[in-house]
Amino acid sequence: MPVFWSKWKKFLTEVRTELKRTTWPNRTEVRNTTVVVVVTTFIFAAFLGVVDLILSDLLKRIFGAFSG
């Protein structure tokens, strides 16, 4: 067990060291990047929705042509 605890202690020490070197974003940066993510998500959702409508209509036409 002592080996486990020494490795665990070393890991936590290294984590603390890394966190001290981390630069955290301020409130404005977080808000701006969140807006970019939300807008991008809506744009991709709209695009995929349009592609889905086009492909489903195309498949309906193809299956309709062969069924009747």
N, C-alpha and C positions, 0 to 999 in steps of 0.2 A: 503493500500500500504506500510506502513512503515515495516510491518512484512516481506514482500517480499524482500525489499531492504536490510534489516538486514541479512536475510538468504543468499542473493546473495553475500553480502560483506563477510560473514563468509566463504562461499564456495570458493570465490576467494582467500581469505587469506590462507585457507587450501591447495589449489592448489599450491600457491606460495611456501608454506612451503615444500610440497612434492617435488616440482621440485628442490629445493635447495639440497635435500638429494639424488637426482638421480645421478647415475654415468653414464655418457654418453660414448659410445664406441668411440675409436679413429678410424682413417681412415683405418688402417690395419685390425682391427677387423671387421669393416663394409664390407670391400672388401672380407675378408675370408669367412664370413658368407653368403655373397651374392653369392660367387662362389659355396659354398656348396648347397645353395638353387637351383641355376640354374642347376648344375650337377644332383642333385636328381630329379629335375623336368624332365630333359631329360631321365634319367634312367626309371622313372615311365611311361613316355610317350611311350618309346620304348617297355617296358613290356606290357602295355595295348594295344599297336598296334599289337603286336604278338598274344596276347590272342584274340583280335578281329578278326584277320585273321583266326586263328584256329577255333574259334567258328562259324564264318560265313561260312567257308568251310564245317564244320561239319553239319551245318543246311542245306546247299545246298545239301549235299549228302543225308541227311534224307528226305528232301522234294522231291528230285529227285527219291528216291527209291519208294515213295508212289504215285508219280504222273504218272509214266509210267510203 
